[in-house]
Amino acid sequence: MTEKEVTVKHILAIISCALMAFVSILTETSLNVTFPVMMRQFHIGLGLVQWTTTGYLLMIAVIMVASSYLNERFSARQLFLTAAITFIIGSLLAAKATSFWLLLAGRLISSFGAGLSIPLMFNLVVELMPQDKWGFYMGITGLVIILAPSLGPTFGGTIVYFFSWPLIFYIVAVIGIAILLLGFFVIEQYHAKKRPQFNWLSYGLIAAAMIVFSLTFDQIGNGLANVWFWLGLLIVAVLVWLFVKSVKHSQKRLINLAVFKNKAFIYAMISYLLLQFINIGTSFTLPNYVQIVNHSSSLIGGLILLPGCILSGILNPWFGHLYDQKGAKMPLLTGATFCIIACTLFAIFSLKISTLMVVLFYGIMIIGRQLAFNNTMAEASKLQPEELRTDATAVFQTGQQYAGSLGTTAMAAIISAWQKRPGNYALLTAQGSRMAFIVLIIVSIIIMLSYLKMFQLEKAK
C-alpha cells in the first residue's frame, strides 16, 4: 500500500469542511440565549421556541443516518457544496423571518450544513491523510465538535446584547459564503462514485421513529398520565421494530446493525449519547436561568459557559493522553463522577445560583464531560472489527446530534411545565430548573453504571 502524500490542497479541503462544520454546530446552541427575547417578540412559550434548536439538531441526525450511503454515492465536492449552499440559504431565510414558523423553516434548511459536513470532515481525514496521521487530524477536527456547541451561547448572547438576533444569521451566512469559496477551489472528487441501492424504506422508518420520539419527549411536561406520551412511545417501538426487520431482510445500503451485537459497545454508546444529552441540556438551561431568574443580560447569559469551554478545550489533548497512558477506566469513571457532582450541586442550589456559582459548577461538569466524551468513542471503536468501524462512527455521530435534540426538548418540557403554574415566573423557572437538574443527576448515574457494565463485559470477554 503506497503512502498517501499530504498536500496543502488536501489540508485546505479538510479545513474547509471543518470550518463548515464549526459554523453549523455553532448555531446549534447560539439561539439558546436568545429565547427570552424571541418569546416576547413572537408571543410564544419556551416549549415552542426551543424547537429552533431541537428541530435543527433533529434534522441533522436524520441526515446523518444516510451519511455512509451519501459518501459512496456522491463526491466530496458535491456534498460540500450542497452543505454550504443550503446552510447559507437557510441562514438568510432565518435572518429575514417575520414569524416563528419562517424562522424554524430556515433552521431546518440550514441543518444540511452540519448534517453533511460533519461526516464529510471525518471521512476526508481517513481518505486523504496517512494512517499514522489520523490521530492528529482527528484530534484537530474533534475540537470542532467539542468547542462549537459551548461557544454558541457566548456568540449568540454577545450579538443579542449589542445588536439583535437576526444578525447572528447574517454573520454566519457571510462566513458560510467565504467557506464556500474556499472549498469550491480545493475540494475535489477523491474516490470513484458508486451507485448502491438506497434502503428508502428503512431510512423512512428510522427517520419517522426519531421525529415521533422527539415529539413524544416534548409531552413530558404534561405529565406521565398524558395518553399521547404513551401512544407516542408505542408508535416509536413499532417503527423501530419495523426498521430492524427491513434492514435485516434487505440488501440495500443504509447501516449495518451488526455493530449492536457487541453488548459492551451498546453500553459505551449509551454513555456517549447521555453525555451529549447533559451537554446540550445544560447549554440550554443555564443561559435561560441567569436571564429569567437572576435577571442578567443576554451577554452574561452567553458568557457564563465560556470559561469552562476554554478550560476544557485546553485540557482536551491531555485527556486523550490520559486515555493512551492509563487506559479507559480512569478518564471515563472520573468524568462520570464529575458530572454527578456538578449536576448535584446545580440541583441543591438551583433556587438561587449566583453567576459565579454557575460558572464554577459548569466548569466541573464540562471538564468531566470532556474527560469522558472522546475517550468513550475511542474505546467503543476498539470494540468493533475494522469492517464495522465506519458504521459504528455513523451510529455515534447520528446519535450525538439526536441526543442533543432530546436534551433540549427534555429540559424545555420540564421547565415549561413549571412555568405554566400560577405564581412568580422567575421562581417557577428556578423550581423547574431544579427538577431538570435532578433528571440530569439520574442521567449521570446511568452513565456511570453503563461504564461499569461495559468494563465488566470487556473483562469477561
C-alpha positions in Angstrom: 0.0 0.0 0.0 1.5 3.3 -1.1 1.9 6.1 1.5 -0.5 8.9 1.0 1.0 12.3 0.2 -0.1 15.2 2.5 -0.6 18.2 0.2 -1.6 21.8 1.1 -4.7 21.3 -1.1 -5.8 18.3 0.9 -5.2 20.1 4.2 -7.3 23.0 3.0 -10.0 20.6 1.9 -10.2 19.3 5.4 -10.1 22.8 6.9 -13.0 23.9 4.6 -15.1 21.0 5.9 -14.1 21.7 9.5 -15.0 25.4 9.2 -18.3 24.5 7.6 -19.0 22.0 10.5 -17.9 24.5 13.1 -20.1 27.4 12.0 -23.0 24.9 11.5 -22.6 23.5 15.0 -22.1 27.0 16.5 -25.6 27.9 15.6 -26.9 24.7 17.3 -26.7 26.5 20.7 -26.3 30.2 19.7 -30.1 30.7 19.9 -30.5 29.2 23.4 -29.5 32.6 24.9 -31.9 34.5 22.7 -35.0 32.5 23.7 -36.4 35.1 26.2 -36.2 37.8 23.5 -37.8 35.6 20.9 -40.6 34.5 23.3 -41.5 38.2 23.7 -41.2 39.0 20.0 -43.2 36.1 18.7 -45.5 35.8 21.7 -44.7 32.1 22.2 -43.6 29.9 25.2 -40.3 28.2 26.0 -41.7 24.9 24.9 -42.3 26.1 21.3 -39.3 28.4 20.9 -36.9 25.6 21.8 -37.7 23.8 18.6 -35.4 26.2 16.8 -32.6 24.2 18.5 -34.4 20.9 18.8 -35.6 20.8 15.2 -32.2 21.8 13.9 -30.4 19.0 15.8 -33.1 16.5 14.9 -32.8 17.3 11.2 -29.0 16.9 11.4 -29.4 13.5 12.9 -31.9 12.4 10.3 -29.5 13.5 7.5 -26.6 11.8 9.2 -28.3 8.4 9.2 -27.7 8.3 5.5 -24.1 9.6 5.7 -22.4 6.3 4.8 -24.6 5.9 1.7 -24.1 9.6 0.7 -20.3 9.2 0.9 -20.4 6.4 -1.6 -23.0 7.9 -3.9 -21.7 11.4 -4.2 -18.3 13.1 -4.4 -16.8 15.1 -1.6 -17.2 18.2 -3.7 -20.9 17.6 -4.3 -21.6 17.0 -0.6 -19.6 20.1 0.5 -21.3 22.5 -2.0 -24.7 21.2 -1.0 -23.9 21.6 2.7 -22.6 25.2 2.2 -25.3 26.4 -0.1 -28.2 25.1 2.0 -26.7 26.5 5.1 -26.4 29.9 3.6 -29.9 29.9 2.2 -31.4 28.7 5.4 -29.5 31.2 7.5 -30.6 34.1 5.3 -34.2 32.9 5.5 -34.0 32.7 9.3 -32.4 36.2 9.4 -35.4 37.7 7.4 -38.0 35.7 9.3 -41.1 37.7 10.4 -42.7 34.8 12.2 -41.6 31.9 14.3 -42.5 29.3 11.6 -40.4 31.1 8.9 -37.5 31.1 11.4 -38.0 27.3 12.0 -38.1 26.7 8.3 -34.8 28.5 7.8 -33.3 26.5 10.6 -34.4 23.2 9.1 -32.9 24.1 5.7 -29.6 25.3 7.2 -29.3 22.0 9.1 -28.0 20.3 5.9 -24.8 22.3 6.5 -23.9 20.3 9.6 -25.7 17.1 8.6 -23.5 16.8 5.5 -20.2 18.5 6.6 -19.6 16.7 9.9 -19.4 13.2 8.5 -17.6 14.5 5.4 -15.0 16.1 7.6 -14.1 12.8 9.3 -14.3 10.9 6.0 -11.8 13.2 4.4 -9.3 12.7 7.2 -9.4 8.9 6.6 -9.4 9.3 2.9 -6.7 11.9 2.4 -4.3 11.5 5.3 -1.8 8.7 6.0 -3.0 6.4 8.7 -0.2 7.4 11.1 -1.5 11.0 10.9 -5.2 10.1 11.6 -4.9 10.6 15.4 -3.5 14.2 15.0 -6.1 15.3 12.4 -9.0 13.5 14.2 -8.0 15.4 17.3 -8.0 18.7 15.5 -11.3 18.1 13.8 -12.7 16.7 17.0 -12.2 20.1 18.6 -14.8 21.4 16.2 -17.4 19.1 17.8 -16.2 19.9 21.3 -15.9 23.7 21.2 -18.6 24.9 18.8 -21.7 23.9 21.0 -20.2 25.5 24.1 -19.1 28.7 22.2 -22.6 29.1 20.7 -24.3 30.8 23.7 -21.4 33.2 24.1 -21.6 34.1 20.4 -25.4 34.5 20.4 -25.5 36.3 23.8 -22.9 38.9 22.6 -24.8 39.6 19.4 -28.2 39.9 21.0 -26.9 42.2 23.8 -25.3 44.7 21.4 -27.5 44.2 18.4 -30.4 41.9 17.6 -30.8 38.1 17.0 -31.2 38.3 13.1 -27.5 39.5 13.0 -26.5 36.0 14.2 -27.7 34.5 10.9 -26.3 37.3 8.7 -22.9 36.8 10.3 -22.9 33.0 9.8 -24.2 33.4 6.3 -21.3 35.7 5.3 -18.9 33.3 7.0 -20.6 30.5 5.1 -20.1 32.3 1.7 -16.3 32.7 2.5 -16.1 29.0 3.4 -18.0 28.0 0.2 -15.5 30.0 -1.9 -12.5 28.3 -0.2 -14.0 24.8 -0.6 -15.0 25.4 -4.2 -11.4 25.7 -5.2 -9.8 23.0 -3.0 -12.3 20.1 -2.6 -12.4 17.6 -5.4 -13.7 14.1 -6.2 -11.4 11.7 -4.3 -12.9 8.4 -5.0 -14.9 6.7 -7.7 -18.6 7.2 -7.1 -20.7 4.1 -6.6 -24.4 3.6 -7.2 -25.5 1.4 -4.3 -29.3 0.9 -3.9 -30.5 3.0 -1.1 -32.8 1.5 1.5 -35.6 4.1 1.4 -38.0 2.0 3.5 -35.5 1.6 6.4 -34.5 5.2 6.2 -38.1 6.4 6.2 -38.9 4.2 9.2 -35.9 5.3 11.4 -36.4 9.0 10.4 -40.1 8.7 11.4 -39.1 7.0 14.7 -36.7 9.8 15.6 -39.2 12.5 14.8 -42.1 10.8 16.7 -39.8 10.1 19.7 -38.8 13.8 19.8 -42.4 14.9 19.6 -43.3 12.4 22.3 -40.5 13.6 24.6 -41.9 17.0 24.3 -45.0 15.7 26.1 -43.1 15.0 29.3 -44.0 18.5 30.6 -47.7 17.4 30.5 -47.1 14.6 33.0 -46.7 10.8 32.7 -50.5 10.4 32.8 -50.7 12.0 29.4 -52.1 9.4 26.9 -50.3 11.0 24.0 -46.9 10.3 25.6 -47.6 6.6 25.9 -49.2 6.4 22.5 -46.1 8.0 21.0 -43.8 5.5 22.7 -45.9 2.7 21.3 -45.6 4.1 17.8 -41.9 4.5 18.2 -41.5 0.9 19.3 -43.4 -0.3 16.3 -41.4 1.9 13.9 -38.1 0.7 15.4 -39.2 -3.0 15.2 -40.2 -2.5 11.5 -36.8 -0.7 10.9 -34.8 -3.6 12.3 -36.9 -6.1 10.2 -36.5 -4.1 7.0 -32.7 -3.8 7.4 -32.2 -7.5 8.1 -34.2 -8.5 5.0 -32.8 -6.0 2.6 -29.5 -6.0 0.6 -29.8 -2.2 0.0 -27.4 0.1 1.7 -28.1 2.1 4.9 -26.4 0.9 8.1 -25.0 -2.5 9.3 -26.8 -3.4 12.5 -24.1 -5.9 13.3 -22.4 -3.2 15.4 -25.1 -3.8 18.1 -24.1 -7.4 18.5 -21.3 -6.3 20.8 -23.0 -5.6 24.2 -20.0 -3.6 25.5 -20.3 -1.3 22.5 -24.0 -0.7 23.4 -23.1 0.5 26.9 -20.4 2.7 25.5 -22.9 4.2 23.1 -25.4 4.8 25.9 -22.8 6.7 27.9 -21.7 8.7 24.9 -25.2 9.8 24.0 -26.2 10.7 27.5 -23.0 12.8 27.9 -24.2 14.8 24.9 -27.7 14.9 26.4 -26.2 16.6 29.5 -24.0 18.9 27.5 -26.7 20.4 25.2 -29.3 20.3 28.0 -27.2 22.5 30.3 -26.2 24.7 27.4 -30.0 25.4 27.1 -30.9 25.6 30.7 -28.2 27.8 32.2 -28.3 30.9 29.8 -32.1 31.0 30.2 -31.8 30.6 34.0 -29.4 33.5 34.5 -31.6 35.7 32.4 -35.0 34.8 33.8 -34.1 34.0 37.4 -31.1 36.2 38.0 -32.3 39.0 35.6 -28.9 39.1 34.0 -28.4 40.4 30.4 -28.1 38.1 27.4 -24.4 39.0 27.3 -23.9 37.4 30.8 -26.2 34.5 29.8 -23.8 33.7 26.9 -20.5 34.4 28.7 -21.2 32.1 31.7 -20.3 29.0 29.7 -17.1 30.5 28.1 -14.6 29.9 31.0 -15.4 26.2 31.3 -15.4 25.8 27.5 -11.9 27.4 27.1 -10.5 25.3 30.0 -11.9 22.0 28.8 -10.6 22.8 25.2 -7.1 23.5 26.5 -7.2 20.2 28.6 -8.7 18.1 25.8 -5.3 16.9 24.4 -4.2 15.9 27.9 -7.5 14.0 28.3 -6.6 12.0 25.2 -3.1 11.4 26.6 -4.6 10.1 29.9 -6.5 7.5 27.8 -3.4 6.5 26.0 -1.3 6.2 29.1 -3.8 5.0 31.8 -6.4 3.2 29.7 -10.2 3.9 29.6 -11.2 3.3 33.3 -9.5 6.3 34.8 -10.8 9.1 32.5 -14.3 7.6 31.9 -15.1 6.9 35.5 -13.6 10.2 36.7 -15.6 12.1 34.0 -18.9 10.5 35.1 -18.1 11.3 38.7 -17.5 15.0 37.8 -20.9 15.1 36.0 -22.7 13.6 39.0 -21.1 16.1 41.4 -21.8 19.1 39.1 -25.5 18.2 38.5 -26.0 17.6 42.2 -24.6 21.0 43.1 -26.9 22.6 40.5 -29.9 20.8 41.9 -29.0 21.7 45.5 -28.5 25.4 44.8 -30.9 25.8 41.9 -33.4 28.0 43.7 -30.7 30.7 43.9 -27.5 30.2 42.0 -25.2 33.2 41.6 -23.5 33.8 38.3 -20.1 32.8 39.8 -21.6 29.5 41.1 -23.0 28.8 37.6 -19.5 29.3 36.1 -17.8 27.1 38.7 -20.4 24.3 38.6 -20.5 24.3 34.8 -16.7 24.2 34.7 -16.8 21.0 36.8 -19.4 19.5 34.6 -17.8 20.3 31.2 -14.4 19.1 32.3 -16.0 15.8 33.4 -17.9 15.6 30.1 -14.9 16.3 28.0 -12.7 13.9 30.0 -15.1 11.0 29.1 -16.6 12.0 25.8 -14.0 11.5 23.1 -12.4 8.7 25.1 -15.7 6.8 25.1 -15.8 6.9 21.3 -12.2 5.7 21.1 -12.9 2.8 23.5 -16.0 1.9 21.5 -14.1 1.9 18.2 -11.7 -0.7 19.7 -14.7 -3.0 20.4 -15.6 -3.3 16.7 -13.8 -5.1 13.9 -12.3 -2.9 11.2 -15.1 -3.6 8.7 -17.7 -2.2 11.1 -15.9 0.9 12.3 -17.4 3.2 9.6 -20.9 2.1 10.6 -20.0 2.5 14.3 -18.9 6.0 13.7 -22.1 6.8 11.8 -24.1 5.5 14.7 -22.2 7.6 17.2 -22.3 10.8 15.1 -26.0 10.4 14.4 -26.8 9.6 17.9 -24.8 12.5 19.2 -26.9 15.0 17.3 -30.1 13.3 18.2 -29.2 13.1 21.9 -28.5 16.8 21.8 -32.0 17.5 20.4 -33.6 15.3 23.2 -31.6 17.2 25.8 -33.0 20.5 24.7 -36.5 19.0 24.4 -36.5 17.4 27.8 -35.1 20.4 29.7 -37.6 22.8 27.9 -40.5 20.5 28.6 -39.7 20.2 32.3 -39.1 23.9 32.9 -42.1 24.9 30.8 -44.3 22.6 32.9 -43.4 24.6 36.0 -43.6 28.0 34.3 -47.3 27.3 33.4 -48.2 27.1 37.1 -49.6 30.2 38.8 -47.0 32.3 40.7 -43.9 34.2 40.3 -42.4 33.5 36.8 -38.8 33.7 37.9 -39.3 31.5 41.0 -41.2 28.9 38.9 -38.4 28.9 36.4 -35.9 28.2 39.2 -38.1 25.4 40.5 -38.4 23.9 37.0 -34.6 24.1 36.6 -34.1 22.2 39.9 -36.3 19.4 38.6 -34.3 19.5 35.3 -31.1 19.0 37.2 -32.5 16.2 39.3 -33.2 14.5 36.0 -29.6 15.1 34.9 -28.3 13.6 38.2 -30.2 10.4 37.2 -28.7 10.6 33.7 -25.2 11.0 35.2 -25.7 7.9 37.4 -26.9 5.9 34.4 -23.6 7.0 32.6 -21.6 5.7 35.5 -23.5 2.4 35.6 -23.1 1.9 31.9 -19.4 2.4 32.1 -19.1 -0.2 34.9 -21.2 -2.7 32.9 -19.0 -2.0 29.8 -15.8 -2.7 31.7 -17.3 -5.8 33.2 -18.2 -7.1 29.8 -14.8 -6.3 28.4 -13.1 -8.1 31.3 -15.3 -11.1 30.8 -14.5 -11.3 27.1 
